């Protein structure tokens, strides 16, 4: 449901901005290209979503990229991004805090507490 409660819209996030996309977009796509099968339309929609995610990822900083991967359950990738970032920016509290969150999610409490301790320094 959209931010206004309107069931005719799908909410899409762009960073901190919330965009309402009309649900009828699929219908418009089908009307404009009537030879496309239902499956083909789903593939087009999926590719559009992946392209949008890729563009958004390019706009993100390293910590935001790591958070996005963490939210998708890609913990090892998120940690690798944070390690690279922290090697150059060892005082980035947000990066240390996120690293702690990831470790706790991975049931590595000792490492999580150590990362949180670095975030507080």
Phi and psi restraints in degrees (value plus and minus 20) as a CYANA .aco file:
   2 UNK   PHI     -92.3   -52.3
   2 UNK   PSI     151.2   191.2
   3 UNK   PHI     -83.6   -43.6
   3 UNK   PSI     -45.6    -5.6
   4 UNK   PHI    -108.6   -68.6
   4 UNK   PSI     -16.6    23.4
   5 UNK   PHI      62.9   102.9
   5 UNK   PSI     -14.7    25.3
   6 UNK   PHI     -99.9   -59.9
   6 UNK   PSI      97.8   137.8
   7 UNK   PHI     -91.2   -51.2
   7 UNK   PSI     -23.8    16.2
   8 UNK   PHI    -108.0   -68.0
   8 UNK   PSI     -16.3    23.7
   9 UNK   PHI    -147.1  -107.1
   9 UNK   PSI     131.0   171.0
  10 UNK   PHI    -130.1   -90.1
  10 UNK   PSI     114.0   154.0
  11 UNK   PHI    -105.2   -65.2
  11 UNK   PSI     111.4   151.4
  12 UNK   PHI    -147.0  -107.0
  12 UNK   PSI     113.7   153.7
  13 UNK   PHI    -116.2   -76.2
  13 UNK   PSI     116.5   156.5
  14 UNK   PHI    -146.5  -106.5
  14 UNK   PSI      75.2   115.2
  15 UNK   PHI      44.3    84.3
  15 UNK   PSI    -142.0  -102.0
  16 UNK   PHI    -114.7   -74.7
  16 UNK   PSI     -24.1    15.9
  17 UNK   PHI    -108.1   -68.1
  17 UNK   PSI     117.9   157.9
  18 UNK   PHI    -124.9   -84.9
  18 UNK   PSI     105.2   145.2
  19 UNK   PHI    -135.0   -95.0
  19 UNK   PSI     115.5   155.5
  20 UNK   PHI    -120.2   -80.2
  20 UNK   PSI      98.6   138.6
  21 UNK   PHI    -125.1   -85.1
  21 UNK   PSI     109.0   149.0
  22 UNK   PHI     -80.9   -40.9
  22 UNK   PSI     113.8   153.8
  23 UNK   PHI     -83.0   -43.0
  23 UNK   PSI     -45.6    -5.6
  24 UNK   PHI     -92.7   -52.7
  24 UNK   PSI     -18.3    21.7
  25 UNK   PHI     -76.2   -36.2
  25 UNK   PSI     -61.5   -21.5
  26 UNK   PHI     -81.4   -41.4
  26 UNK   PSI     -62.0   -22.0
  27 UNK   PHI     -84.7   -44.7
  27 UNK   PSI     -59.9   -19.9
  28 UNK   PHI     -85.8   -45.8
  28 UNK   PSI     -59.0   -19.0
  29 UNK   PHI     -82.1   -42.1
  29 UNK   PSI     -65.1   -25.1
  30 UNK   PHI     -85.0   -45.0
  30 UNK   PSI     -58.3   -18.3
  31 UNK   PHI     -89.8   -49.8
  31 UNK   PSI     -57.5   -17.5
  32 UNK   PHI     -93.5   -53.5
  32 UNK   PSI     -52.9   -12.9
  33 UNK   PHI    -145.3  -105.3
  33 UNK   PSI      54.6    94.6
  34 UNK   PHI     -84.1   -44.1
  34 UNK   PSI     -37.3     2.7
  35 UNK   PHI     -99.3   -59.3
  35 UNK   PSI     -31.1     8.9
  36 UNK   PHI     -94.4   -54.4
  36 UNK   PSI     115.3   155.3
  37 UNK   PHI     -97.0   -57.0
  37 UNK   PSI     147.1   187.1
  38 UNK   PHI     -79.4   -39.4
  38 UNK   PSI     -60.9   -20.9
  39 UNK   PHI     -84.1   -44.1
  39 UNK   PSI     -61.1   -21.1
  40 UNK   PHI     -82.6   -42.6
  40 UNK   PSI     -59.1   -19.1
  41 UNK   PHI     -84.0   -44.0
  41 UNK   PSI     -60.5   -20.5
  42 UNK   PHI     -83.2   -43.2
  42 UNK   PSI     -58.9   -18.9
  43 UNK   PHI     -85.4   -45.4
  43 UNK   PSI     -63.9   -23.9
  44 UNK   PHI     -80.5   -40.5
  44 UNK   PSI     -64.5   -24.5
  45 UNK   PHI     -82.8   -42.8
  45 UNK   PSI     -62.0   -22.0
  46 UNK   PHI     -84.8   -44.8
  46 UNK   PSI     -63.2   -23.2
  47 UNK   PHI     -84.3   -44.3
  47 UNK   PSI     -58.6   -18.6
  48 UNK   PHI     -83.7   -43.7
  48 UNK   PSI     -61.5   -21.5
  49 UNK   PHI     -84.8   -44.8
  49 UNK   PSI     -63.0   -23.0
  50 UNK   PHI     -85.1   -45.1
  50 UNK   PSI     -59.2   -19.2
  51 UNK   PHI     -84.4   -44.4
  51 UNK   PSI     -63.1   -23.1
  52 UNK   PHI     -82.6   -42.6
  52 UNK   PSI     -62.7   -22.7
  53 UNK   PHI     -82.9   -42.9
  53 UNK   PSI     -58.9   -18.9
  54 UNK   PHI     -84.5   -44.5
  54 UNK   PSI     -63.2   -23.2
  55 UNK   PHI     -83.7   -43.7
  55 UNK   PSI     -64.8   -24.8
  56 UNK   PHI     -81.3   -41.3
  56 UNK   PSI     -59.4   -19.4
  57 UNK   PHI     -83.6   -43.6
  57 UNK   PSI     -56.7   -16.7
  58 UNK   PHI     -85.7   -45.7
  58 UNK   PSI     -49.5    -9.5
  59 UNK   PHI    -101.9   -61.9
  59 UNK   PSI     -36.6     3.4
  60 UNK   PHI     -99.7   -59.7
  60 UNK   PSI     131.4   171.4
  61 UNK   PHI    -100.5   -60.5
  61 UNK   PSI     155.1   195.1
  62 UNK   PHI     -81.4   -41.4
  62 UNK   PSI     -57.4   -17.4
  63 UNK   PHI     -90.2   -50.2
  63 UNK   PSI     -60.7   -20.7
  64 UNK   PHI     -84.9   -44.9
  64 UNK   PSI     -58.2   -18.2
  65 UNK   PHI     -83.2   -43.2
  65 UNK   PSI     -62.9   -22.9
  66 UNK   PHI     -83.6   -43.6
  66 UNK   PSI     -62.0   -22.0
  67 UNK   PHI     -82.4   -42.4
  67 UNK   PSI     -61.0   -21.0
  68 UNK   PHI     -81.9   -41.9
  68 UNK   PSI     -61.6   -21.6
  69 UNK   PHI     -88.6   -48.6
  69 UNK   PSI     -59.7   -19.7
  70 UNK   PHI     -79.2   -39.2
  70 UNK   PSI     -64.5   -24.5
  71 UNK   PHI     -85.0   -45.0
  71 UNK   PSI     -42.9    -2.9
  72 UNK   PHI    -112.3   -72.3
  72 UNK   PSI     -16.5    23.5
  73 UNK   PHI      62.7   102.7
  73 UNK   PSI      -8.3    31.7
  74 UNK   PHI    -115.4   -75.4
  74 UNK   PSI      47.8    87.8
  75 UNK   PHI     -83.2   -43.2
  75 UNK   PSI     -64.0   -24.0
  76 UNK   PHI     -82.1   -42.1
  76 UNK   PSI     -61.4   -21.4
  77 UNK   PHI     -84.2   -44.2
  77 UNK   PSI     -62.2   -22.2
  78 UNK   PHI     -82.7   -42.7
  78 UNK   PSI     -65.0   -25.0
  79 UNK   PHI     -82.9   -42.9
  79 UNK   PSI     -59.7   -19.7
  80 UNK   PHI     -81.9   -41.9
  80 UNK   PSI     -63.3   -23.3
  81 UNK   PHI     -82.3   -42.3
  81 UNK   PSI     -62.1   -22.1
  82 UNK   PHI     -86.2   -46.2
  82 UNK   PSI     -60.1   -20.1
  83 UNK   PHI     -79.6   -39.6
  83 UNK   PSI     -65.8   -25.8
  84 UNK   PHI     -80.9   -40.9
  84 UNK   PSI     -64.9   -24.9
  85 UNK   PHI     -85.7   -45.7
  85 UNK   PSI     -65.6   -25.6
  86 UNK   PHI     -88.9   -48.9
  86 UNK   PSI     -43.4    -3.4
  87 UNK   PHI     -82.9   -42.9
  87 UNK   PSI     -53.0   -13.0
  88 UNK   PHI    -118.3   -78.3
  88 UNK   PSI     -43.2    -3.2
  89 UNK   PHI    -151.9  -111.9
  89 UNK   PSI      47.7    87.7
  90 UNK   PHI     -86.8   -46.8
  90 UNK   PSI     -29.7    10.3
  91 UNK   PHI    -124.1   -84.1
  91 UNK   PSI      -7.5    32.5
  92 UNK   PHI     -96.5   -56.5
  92 UNK   PSI      81.4   121.4
  93 UNK   PHI     -83.3   -43.3
  93 UNK   PSI     -58.1   -18.1
  94 UNK   PHI     -82.5   -42.5
  94 UNK   PSI     -59.8   -19.8
  95 UNK   PHI     -85.5   -45.5
  95 UNK   PSI     -63.5   -23.5
  96 UNK   PHI     -84.8   -44.8
  96 UNK   PSI     -60.7   -20.7
  97 UNK   PHI     -83.6   -43.6
  97 UNK   PSI     -65.1   -25.1
  98 UNK   PHI     -82.8   -42.8
  98 UNK   PSI     -59.8   -19.8
  99 UNK   PHI     -79.8   -39.8
  99 UNK   PSI     -62.0   -22.0
 100 UNK   PHI     -81.8   -41.8
 100 UNK   PSI     -64.2   -24.2
 101 UNK   PHI     -77.2   -37.2
 101 UNK   PSI     -64.9   -24.9
 102 UNK   PHI     -83.4   -43.4
 102 UNK   PSI     -65.8   -25.8
 103 UNK   PHI     -80.5   -40.5
 103 UNK   PSI     -61.9   -21.9
 104 UNK   PHI     -83.2   -43.2
 104 UNK   PSI     -60.3   -20.3
 105 UNK   PHI     -82.9   -42.9
 105 UNK   PSI     -49.9    -9.9
 106 UNK   PHI    -109.2   -69.2
 106 UNK   PSI     -11.1    28.9
 107 UNK   PHI      41.9    81.9
 107 UNK   PSI      13.3    53.3
 108 UNK   PHI    -130.3   -90.3
 108 UNK   PSI      51.8    91.8
 109 UNK   PHI     -81.4   -41.4
 109 UNK   PSI     -61.3   -21.3
 110 UNK   PHI     -78.5   -38.5
 110 UNK   PSI     -67.6   -27.6
 111 UNK   PHI     -86.1   -46.1
 111 UNK   PSI     -56.8   -16.8
 112 UNK   PHI     -82.3   -42.3
 112 UNK   PSI     -66.1   -26.1
 113 UNK   PHI     -83.4   -43.4
 113 UNK   PSI     -58.5   -18.5
 114 UNK   PHI     -83.7   -43.7
 114 UNK   PSI     -61.5   -21.5
 115 UNK   PHI     -86.5   -46.5
 115 UNK   PSI     -62.1   -22.1
 116 UNK   PHI     -81.8   -41.8
 116 UNK   PSI     -58.7   -18.7
 117 UNK   PHI     -81.1   -41.1
 117 UNK   PSI     -59.9   -19.9
 118 UNK   PHI     -88.6   -48.6
 118 UNK   PSI     -51.1   -11.1
 119 UNK   PHI     -87.1   -47.1
 119 UNK   PSI     -48.5    -8.5
 120 UNK   PHI    -105.9   -65.9
 120 UNK   PSI     -30.0    10.0
